[in-house]
Amino acid sequence: MKSVYLITGKEKTNDRFGTGFIIHRDETSTWLLTCAHVITEINEGNAVMAGEHPAEVVKQSKAEDVALLRVDGLLDADPLPLFVGAKRGDPVDLVGHLKSAGQHLEKDVQGRLDKAAYVKAKGRDRRVRAWDFVVTDGGKVEKGYSGGPVIHSRIGHVVGLAVGSPAAGDHATIVSIQALEYLWPEFQHLLVTEEKFAEPLNDDPDLPESIREYCRKARSRYETLQMAGFR
């Protein structure tokens, strides 16, 4: 997906990496989310790379394992829409990066949201929902998937991001995109709530065609799983 970026250090010898994705563009900048632990592991201060673009670490919360990045200028990709109404059992796709034969590859893994929990930072009243992500397509969650968007398979909106430091396997921890509302209120307006959601989003003419096409493919996969008896 054009809106998903490989997050790396500036030093060519630094082999640490993760995933990030665009959530907003304003007049002068592009804003992305990734994991706070990805920034820590890259260990190059507040400067990282989003693809080929230098990015500044603006804010981060280690409790929720979320970091906000800013790139000067407008990247040639659309922000992903964000949805806060996800629930246990929802089908989702996790998009992230892995390394194979010396090359970074982007790949999505299909799964569902499972057992829910909450994350609460010390000294903060509000809690942020988290889920266990369970793979359903036989794929694996790689370490480089950290920070990757978790996209609702039926409606095409991001509902969370992969956090923690997963080893390759069939599970991951997902923190809700609602963390934006609590940590950085200036981005609260980007969140779509259950009440605002109505029609299937792949039919929404206001969505960029790349996201509408992703929704069509995701819905087709979901309907195929339903016909096969998966819920």
Secondary structure, 3 states (H helix, E strand, C coil): CCCEEEEECCCCCCCCEEEEEEEEECCCEEEEEECHHHHHHHCCCCEEEECCEEEEEEEEECCCCEEEEEEECCCCCCCCCEECCCCCCCEEEEEEEEEECCEEEEEEEEEEEEEEEEECCCCCCCCEEEEEEEECCCCCECHHHCCCEEEECCCCCEEEEEECCCCCECEEEEEECCHHHHHCHHHHHHEECHHHCCCCHHHCCCCCHHHHHHHHHHHHHHHHHHHCCCC
